[in-house]
Amino acid sequence: MQLDARDVGPEIAEDVGPPQVRSLRDTAYDVIKQRIIMCAFRPGEALSEAQVAASLGLGRTPVRQAFDRLMRDGLVEVLPRKGIIVRPITQDEVRDMVEVRLLNESFCARLAAERADANVIAALKENVRRGTAAAGDGDITELMALDREFHLTISGGARNPVLGEILRNLHERAQRVWFVSLRDVAHHRRVVDEHAAIVDTLAARDADAAEQATRAHILSFAENLNRQL
C-alpha cells in the first residue's frame, strides 16, 4: 500500500512512515481525519465504510477501527438508517468551543507573558513572519498548520503541562472549524495581525494585555465563523 503525502496534510505527512512502523488503523485514522478537517468529507455527508476503504486501498477492518476512534473524537456519528455521517458543525458547538477557548487560552497567554523565555518569543515571531507569507499566497493549509503551531507554542511557553494538554485536545477538535473560518480570504491577514499583536504583548511581559489580545483574537474568529455558518 502506498499513500501520497498530499492525502494526509502537512502536520501528519511526515508521520506516515514505513508500513512496519505505523499500523493500517493509524494510517486510516490520519487520512480520514484530515479529509474531514479539510472538508473533503463535508459536514453532514454520509460515509460508506466500504467506499472509504476502497478509496484508501485498505481493508474494512482498519477503516472500521478508524471510524470508532473518530466517533470518540466527535468528528463522525452513527445515525439510524443513515449509517456513518460526518458530524455537522453547529452554532451550539461553535459557542461551546469559543467559551472554552476564551477561558483557557486567555489564561494561558497570561501565564506565557510571565513565563515564556526568549526562544519562545523568537519562535512566535518567526511564526508570524511565515504566516504573513502564507496569507499573501492564500495558502489555507499552511495557515492552519501555523495557527495550530502558534497556539501550541504559547501553551508551551506557559509552562503548565496540564493546561497544555487541555489546549492540545481543544485545538485538535477545533481544526475543522479553523478551516471553515479560513475560507474567508479577508480573514487571513486579520489572523496574522492578531497573532502579531499577541506576540507584542508577550514580548513586553504585559499579562493583562496578552489576555485581552488573545480574547480579541478568539472573538474575531467566532464572528468570522458565524458569518459563514
C-alpha positions in Angstrom: 0.0 0.0 0.0 1.3 3.5 -0.8 -0.2 6.8 0.1 0.6 10.2 -1.3 1.7 12.6 1.5 -0.8 15.1 0.0 -3.6 12.9 1.3 -2.7 13.5 4.9 -1.7 17.1 5.1 1.5 18.8 6.4 1.0 18.1 10.1 0.9 14.3 9.7 2.6 13.6 6.3 6.0 13.1 8.0 4.4 10.6 10.4 3.1 8.2 7.8 6.5 6.3 7.8 7.2 2.8 6.8 4.3 0.3 7.0 6.0 -1.7 9.7 6.1 1.4 11.9 2.6 2.7 11.5 -0.4 0.4 11.7 -3.0 0.4 9.0 -5.5 1.6 11.6 -3.4 4.7 12.4 -2.9 5.4 8.7 -6.7 5.1 8.0 -7.4 7.3 11.0 -5.0 10.1 10.0 -6.1 10.2 6.3 -9.9 10.2 7.1 -9.4 12.7 9.9 -7.5 15.1 7.6 -10.2 14.8 4.9 -12.8 15.7 7.4 -10.8 18.6 8.7 -10.2 19.9 5.2 -13.9 19.3 4.4 -13.1 16.9 1.6 -15.7 14.9 3.6 -18.3 17.6 4.1 -20.2 18.2 7.3 -23.4 16.0 7.2 -22.1 13.8 4.5 -22.8 10.0 4.8 -19.7 7.9 4.5 -19.6 4.3 3.4 -17.1 2.1 5.2 -16.6 0.0 2.0 -16.2 3.0 -0.3 -13.7 4.7 2.1 -11.7 1.5 2.4 -11.6 1.1 -1.4 -10.5 4.8 -1.9 -7.7 4.3 0.6 -6.7 0.9 -0.7 -7.2 -0.6 2.8 -9.3 -3.4 4.2 -12.5 -2.6 6.0 -11.2 -3.6 9.5 -8.7 -0.7 9.9 -11.2 1.7 8.4 -13.9 0.5 10.9 -11.4 0.9 13.7 -10.6 4.4 12.5 -14.2 5.3 12.5 -14.6 4.1 16.0 -11.8 6.5 17.1 -13.2 9.4 15.0 -16.5 8.8 16.8 -14.8 9.3 20.1 -13.2 12.5 18.7 -16.6 13.8 17.9 -15.9 14.0 14.2 -18.4 11.3 13.0 -21.5 9.9 14.3 -23.8 6.9 13.6 -27.5 7.7 12.8 -30.3 5.3 12.3 -31.0 4.5 8.6 -28.1 6.8 7.6 -25.1 5.0 9.0 -21.9 6.9 9.5 -22.0 10.7 8.8 -19.6 13.5 9.2 -20.7 15.4 12.3 -22.2 18.7 11.2 -20.8 22.0 12.6 -23.5 23.7 14.7 -23.8 27.1 16.2 -24.0 25.5 19.6 -20.7 23.6 19.1 -19.0 26.9 18.0 -20.4 28.7 21.0 -19.2 26.0 23.4 -15.8 25.9 21.8 -15.4 29.7 21.9 -16.4 29.8 25.6 -13.8 27.2 26.5 -11.1 28.9 24.4 -11.8 32.3 26.0 -11.4 30.8 29.4 -8.4 28.6 28.9 -6.4 30.4 26.1 -6.7 33.8 27.7 -5.3 32.4 31.0 -2.6 30.6 29.0 -1.5 33.8 27.4 -1.3 35.5 30.8 1.0 32.7 32.0 3.1 32.9 28.9 3.6 36.6 29.3 5.1 35.9 32.7 7.0 32.7 31.9 7.9 32.4 28.3 11.6 32.6 27.5 13.4 34.3 24.6 13.3 31.2 22.5 9.5 31.0 22.7 9.2 34.7 21.7 11.6 34.2 18.8 9.6 31.1 17.6 6.4 33.1 17.7 7.9 36.0 15.7 9.1 33.5 13.1 5.6 32.0 13.0 4.1 35.4 12.3 6.7 36.0 9.5 5.7 32.7 7.9 2.1 33.5 8.4 2.4 36.8 6.6 3.8 34.9 3.6 1.1 32.2 3.7 -1.6 34.9 3.9 -0.2 36.6 0.9 -0.3 33.3 -1.0 -3.7 32.4 0.2 -2.3 29.1 1.5 -5.1 27.8 3.8 -3.3 24.5 4.6 -0.1 26.4 5.7 -2.1 29.0 7.7 -3.9 26.2 9.5 -0.6 24.5 10.4 0.9 27.8 11.5 -2.2 28.7 13.6 -2.0 25.4 15.4 1.8 25.8 15.9 1.3 29.4 17.2 -1.1 28.4 19.9 0.8 25.3 20.9 4.0 27.4 21.2 2.2 29.8 23.6 0.9 26.9 25.7 4.4 25.5 25.9 5.6 28.9 27.0 3.1 29.0 29.8 4.9 26.0 31.3 1.8 24.3 32.6 1.7 20.8 31.2 -1.9 20.2 32.4 -3.2 23.3 30.7 -1.1 22.5 27.6 -2.8 19.1 27.3 -6.2 20.6 27.6 -5.5 23.1 24.9 -3.9 20.4 22.7 -7.1 18.4 22.8 -9.2 21.5 22.2 -7.1 22.5 19.1 -7.4 19.0 17.7 -11.2 19.3 17.9 -11.2 22.9 16.5 -9.1 22.2 13.4 -12.1 21.6 11.1 -13.7 24.8 12.4 -10.5 26.7 11.7 -10.6 25.5 8.1 -14.1 26.8 7.6 -13.1 30.2 9.1 -10.1 30.5 6.9 -12.1 30.0 3.8 -12.7 33.8 4.1 -9.7 35.2 2.3 -10.2 38.6 4.1 -9.7 36.8 7.4 -6.2 35.5 6.5 -4.5 38.8 7.1 -6.5 39.5 10.2 -5.4 36.3 11.8 -1.7 37.2 11.2 -2.2 40.7 12.5 -3.9 39.4 15.6 -1.1 36.9 16.2 1.4 39.7 15.8 -0.5 41.8 18.4 -0.4 38.8 20.9 3.4 38.4 20.4 4.0 42.1 21.1 2.2 41.7 24.4 4.2 38.6 25.3 7.5 40.2 24.4 6.5 43.2 26.6 5.7 40.9 29.5 2.3 42.5 29.8 0.0 39.8 31.2 -3.2 41.9 31.1 -2.6 43.0 27.5 -1.8 39.4 26.5 -5.1 38.2 27.9 -7.0 40.9 26.2 -5.3 40.4 22.8 -6.0 36.7 23.0 -9.7 37.3 23.8 -9.9 39.7 20.9 -8.4 37.1 18.6 -10.8 34.4 19.6 -13.9 36.7 19.4 -12.7 37.7 15.9 -12.5 34.1 14.9 -16.1 33.5 16.3 -17.5 36.5 14.5 -16.0 35.4 11.2 -17.1 31.8 11.6 -20.7 32.8 12.4 -20.9 34.7 9.2 -20.1 31.6 7.3 -22.3 29.0 9.0 
